[in-house]
Amino acid sequence: DTERTVATVGTLWERAFLKETLDKIREQIDSEVEATGPCVSTETVHGLLVESGVDPAFHARLVDEHLRLRPAFGGYLSTNARIGSVLIATLRYLGEPATISELIEESGLAQTAGTVRNAASEEEAIVRTGLTTYGLREWNLETYEGISEEIVQRIERDGGSTSLESLIEELPTAFGVSGNSVSSYAKGQRFEIGRASCRERV
């Protein structure tokens, strides 16, 4: 019965509770994750446990050992979630672009920086906002396409040619790239420099 279930959580662990009640709670949490993303509110999780007759004293242990959740962002994060969806949730929580190392630290991901970077690059909802920063497409920020492409975009914006000096000033400020790198790309084979202006070779 309910009283026995409550009394034995954390000690004897009734088979019926583990097999039936916990499975139902997991299904409800998985449905929530599928509908809204990898984050589940504290109220939702503890509400489900209370409805199932679980003593609040055992909630933390249940969450940690049986519900595939870990604390994050003021609630819980599904440990089964895709890396990309965790990164999206992390960026929404932060509310601003972040580096890969910042995303790993804030999200608690255990994967390597390379794996997380690849996951961010494969996610349609995530865009590069600078040389080392990532943000959400929904924020409508200027995206970083690489130095060469950024030079092309500014040449097109300025009617076919643009000032080399303005490129060296503008791109580092916008995307965190170095002025030397901008100058080097502008003087490469793709572009031609004439009287301090830069245009794309035809």
N, C-alpha and C positions, 0 to 999 in steps of 0.2 A: 504494500500500500504506500501512499504518499509519505506518511511519517517514517516508515522504515526506509524508504528510498533516501529521504533527506538525511536520516541518521547514518546511513551506510556509505554515502558519497565520501570518497577519500579514504575509506577503510576497507570494507568488504567488496564494494563495487558490484551491486546486484547485476546479474547477467541481463535481466529484462531492461534495466535502465540503460546499460551500455549499448545493448543491441537495438532497442526500439526508440527510446526517448532521445538519446544522443544523435541517432541517425536522422530523426525528424528535425532536430535543431540544426544539424549540419545542412540538411536539404534546404531549410528556410534561409540559412545564411548564404548558401551557394546561390540561391535564387536572387537574393538581395545583391550579391556581388555581380551576378550576370546582368542585372537590370541597371545598377547604378555605378559599377566600377569596383575596384578592389578594396575600397574603404567601407567599413561598417561602423555605424555610430555605437557608442558605449550603451546608449539607451536601448537600441535594438537588441544587442547581444544579451544584456542583463535582463531585459524584459522577457525574452524568450526563455531564459533560465528560470526566472521567477514563475512564469506561467507553467513551467514543467515541475514546479514544486521543489526546486533546488535551493537549499539554504545558501544565502549570499556569502557565507563564510567560505564556501567551496567554489565560488564563481571563478576566481583567479586561477585555481588549479585546473578546472575544466577547460577554460579558455586556452591555457598554456599547453596542456597535455592532449586535449581531445578535439578541439574545434578548429584547428588549422588557422589560428589567428595570432597576431602579435600586436602589442600596443604601438600606435603610430598616429600622428596628426590629430591628437585629441580623441581618438577612437581606436579602432582595430583595423589591421591590414591583413588581407588573406595571404597566407604563405604559399598558396597555390597559384597566385596571380602571375600573369605574364610579366616579364621585365618591362616591356613597353607600357603596359597599363599602369604599373607602379610608378614609372617615370612621369607619366601624364598626371597622375594623382599628386605626385611630389611637386611638380611645377605649379599645379593649381593651388596647392597648400602654400608654396612660397610666394606666388603672385608676381614673380619676376624671373627673367632669364637666369640660368645658373650654369656653372661648369660641371663636367662629369664628376669630378671629385666632390663637389658640393651636393650633387644629386645622390651620390652613393652614401655620403654621410647622413643626409637628411632622411633618406628612405630606409636606411639600414640594410641595403642590398649587400649580399656577400660575394657577388660576382666581381671579376676583374674589371678594371677600367676599360679595357679593350672590348670586352663582352657588352658592357653597358653602353659604350659609345656606338657599337654596331646596332644594338637594339634601338637606340635613339634615332639613328639614321634610317632605320627600316620603318619607323612609325610615321604614318601620314600626318598625324596630328602634331608632331614635333618638328620644329625647323631650327636651323642654325641661325643665331642672331649675331654671331661674331666668330672670330677665329677659334675661340674655345668655349663659347656659351651657346646654350640651347634654350628655346622658349616654345610656347604653344602657337600654332598657326592662328588660333582663334583670337589671339591678342592683336593681330594685324600689324605686327612690327616689321620693320625692314629686315629682310632675310639676307644672309651672307651666302653668296654663290661661289666664292673663291676670288682671288685678287683679279685675275684676268677678266672674269665675267663682270666684276664690279666696275672695272675700267671701261669695258664696252658699254655698260649701261649708262655711265656718265658721259661718254662720248656721244651716244645717241640722244641723251637728254639735252646736251648742249649743241645739238645740230650738226654733228659730224666731226668735231674736234673739241678738245678741252685743254685747259691749262695743266701742264705737268705739276706746277706748284700747287694748284688747288687739289689735285689728286693726292699729292703727298701730305697735304694738310687734312683733307676730308676723310679719306679711307681709314687712317689710323684712329681718328676720333670716333668714327662710326662703328668700326669692327674690331679694334684692338690689334690690328696688324702693324708691322713696323714700317716707318717711312722708307727705309732702305729697301725693303721687300717690294713696296709699291713702285719705287723708282726702277728697280731691277726688272720687274715685270713689264713696266711701261717701255723700257728700252730693249725689250726682247723682240724676237722675230715677228710676233703677231702685230706689233704696233710700229709706227714710225714717228720720230720726233722732229719737229721743225720749228725753230724759233720759240722754244719753250712750250709748244703746243703738242698734243698727242692725238693721233688719229689711228684708226684701225687700217691695216694694209688691205688693199683690194686684191 
